[in-house]
Amino acid sequence: MATQIHHYGRAFLAPLLQSSCRQPRQQRLISSTTTATAAAASSSPAAAMEVKVQKFSRLQSLKSELQQEDASLHDFVGGGDDNININNNNNSTSTNYLPQQPIKRKKAPPRSAKILPKPSWLKAVPATSAKYHELRSTVRSLGLATVCEEAKCPNIGDCWGGASSTTTADSNNNSINGEELDEFEQHYGTATATIMIMGDTCTRGCSFCAVKTSRKPPPLDAEEPNKVAEAVTSWGLDYVVLTSVDRDDLVDQGAGHFRKVVQRLKELSGGGAGGSDNDNDNGEKKDKKKAIIVEALTPDFCGDLDLVTQVATSGLDVYAHNIETVERLTPRVRDRRAGYQQSLNVLGHVKQVNPNVLTKTSIMLGLGETDEEIRTTMQQLRENDVDVVTFGQYLQPSRRHLPVKEYVTPEKFEEWRVEAEERFGFKYCASGPLVRSSYKAGEFFLKNMVRERKREREEAAASAAAVV
């Protein structure tokens, strides 16, 4: 077959090669002859006629050479197949030069699916409750942003919906009656909302996050501290999570603004756990209001510990900063300006400047991490005195974001919870497929307080009995 193709190609290309690949000397001769002929043609009509006859004769000779060739264009295209029918007598070829057998086309192998099908246990509560619509309406009217909406959190209906029967059942399982609950515990199972301050546009672009990004977001709203405080106090919440986008475009990266929001919220709510008491600077008694526990889920402020101190000493109760994933995956998962060790330094520094505050972080599972890497991360978190850790399933927001490598089962999440609390000594661990850093944060926090205080009472009773 290759020999036939070579033969047919040579038959068609030989005249062209002969005319275009002449030696330089021959080209000079032809050029000089053509020039002389053109000069003669300009001098007499007879010479011009002779030039035309010469050109016509050469064209005829080329046509004669092509007609004497055994191969045709169809031979060349068909590759010399036996199905080609050549008729040299009338110098024509049939059009049946294609193979008689139909071509069998093989289907391309299917692409590997980048988006894994979601398992049955990933089911979120629909956002239909009256409490959800109330919170949503207030957020819209004040022009606020929530990470629940901006980050497309699947738990928005559950968190904004308020208390549920499962919460009451859980408290009953812990043998805690109404008389044992104090001021905080009586609001067990309240709704939790996560307010995102400093706008809805981030200066960083992490591969897992659905929040929109820009190098130059809009300026900060100077009235935002008042708007947030008024909204939260009007909702009647016991626990609120304040988070923010990264604002690397600002001189202080938004730390001062974050501090103002926390302080204003504490002022309007009458203080809380770790916040101010009910006396003002003049010693006068304030109107007693529902104390709000404030959790701040902060950026890393590029590792500037002075900026971390501003937020950590603002009167908040829980300082949260998410390490997101294990060290090996950090460069791929997070923005290049973030860092694994940088996040550990932030969390460790908070306890140095405010030992009374609880520190908290969150880890996403399903990105390709190993069990040993998770254990190493937990050990390093405890070395930096982190109190609370949460585990949740990473869910791909869109095709442009990182794909899910694995869907971790609820049973595995429960194993991580037990290991975090019993082996590594975290004060509390929330672990589950739909758990997020602020998922029912107030509920988890208050549950932990109930358990902790019950344990303290039991230890006190045991100590008293031992003395007797």
C-alpha positions, 0 to 999 in steps of 0.5 A, a space after each residue: 500500500 505504501 509503495 502504491 501511494 509513493 508511485 501515485 504521488 511521484 506520478 503527479 508531483 514529478 512534472 512540478 518538481 522538474 519545473 520548480 527544482 531546476 539548478 541555478 544555472 538553468 534558471 539563469 539561462 531561462 531568465 536570460 532567454 525570457 528577457 531576450 525574447 521579451 526584448 525581441 517581442 517589443 521590437 517586432 510583432 513576429 517575435 511576439 507571436 513566436 513567444 506565444 507559440 513557445 508557451 503554448 507548445 510547453 503547455 501541450 507537452 505537459 498535458 501529454 505527459 500527464 495523459 500518458 501516466 497510468 495513475 489518476 487522481 482517484 488512484 492517489 486519493 484511494 491509495 491504490 485500493 483494488 476497488 478503484 476502477 480505472 478506464 485508460 481507453 477513454 481517459 476517465 475513471 469511475 467514481 467507485 473509488 471508496 472501499 465497498 465495506 462500510 467504515 466501522 467507527 469506534 466510539 471514544 472512551 467515556 471521559 472520567 466524570 469530574 463531578 462525583 454523584 452525591 450520595 444519599 446521606 447528603 440531604 439538606 433541609 429546605 429553606 421554608 420556615 417562617 424564621 428563615 424568611 424573617 431573617 432573609 427579609 431583615 438582611 435584604 432591608 439593611 443591605 447586609 450580606 451573609 456567608 450562608 447565601 454568598 457561599 451557597 451553604 446547603 444548611 441555610 434552611 436548617 441554621 436559619 430555621 431555629 430550634 428543632 425537636 432533635 435538639 430537645 431530644 438530645 438534651 433529654 438524652 443527656 439527662 439535663 432538665 430545665 432546672 439545671 439550665 442557666 441563662 445561656 442553656 435555656 435558649 438551647 437550639 436557637 437559630 444561628 446566622 452568619 453575617 459577612 461584613 466588609 462587603 460580599 467581594 473577596 480579594 483572594 481566590 481560593 479554589 474551593 470558595 464560591 464567594 466572588 472576587 476582585 482586586 479592588 472591592 467597593 469601599 467599606 460601609 462606615 455604618 455597617 457596625 450599627 446596621 449589623 448590631 441592629 439587625 442581630 438584636 432585632 432577630 433575638 438571637 443568642 449566638 451570632 457568627 461574624 465573618 468577613 471576606 479578605 480585604 488585602 486592599 486595605 491598610 489594616 486589612 479590615 481588622 479595625 472595622 471588624 473590631 468596631 462591629 464586635 464592640 457595637 454588637 456587644 454594646 447593644 446586646 448588653 454584653 455576654 460571655 466574655 463581653 462587657 457587664 451591665 455597668 457603663 463607664 459612669 457606674 450606672 446600670 444598663 437595661 438588662 438585655 439578652 446577652 449575645 455570644 459572638 463568634 468571629 470567623 476571621 481571615 488570617 490578616 496575612 499573618 500580621 499578629 498585631 491585626 489579629 490582636 485587635 480582633 481577639 481583644 474586641 470582646 468576642 467570645 469565640 475566635 475562629 479561623 479556618 485552616 481548611 485542609 491538611 498542609 500538603 493540599 494547602 497550596 492547591 486548595 487555598 489562595 497563594 497568600 494563605 498558608 498552613 503555618 500562617 493559620 497555625 500562628 494566628 490561632 496560637 497568638 489568639 490564646 496568648 493575647 486573650 487566654 479566656 477566649 475559645 479558639 476554633 477551626 474547621 477542616 474540609 474532608 474529601 479533597 484527597 487527604 489521608 487519615 495520617 495527615 488529618 491526625 497530624 493536623 489535629 495534633 498541630 492544632 492542639 499544640 497551638 491550644 485550639 479548643 474546637 474543631 469541626 469536620 465537614 464534607 467539601 462540596 464543589 460549588 461549580 465546575 470551575 472549582 476543585 472536584 470532590 475526590 471522595 464522599 466521606 461516610 457519616 460513620 467515618 465522620 463520627 469516628 473523627 469526632 470521637 478521636 478528636 475529643 477523646 484522643 486529642 483532647 479538643 473541648 468539642 468537635 462537630 463532625 458530619 457531612 453537612 457540618 460547616 464552621 458555623 453550622 448551628 454554631 450556637 447550638 453546638 456551643 451551648 450543648 458543649 457548655 451544658 455538658 461541660 458544666 454538668 461534668 464540673 458539677 459531677 466532679 465537684 460532688 465527687 470531690 466533696 464526697 471524697 473529703 467526707 
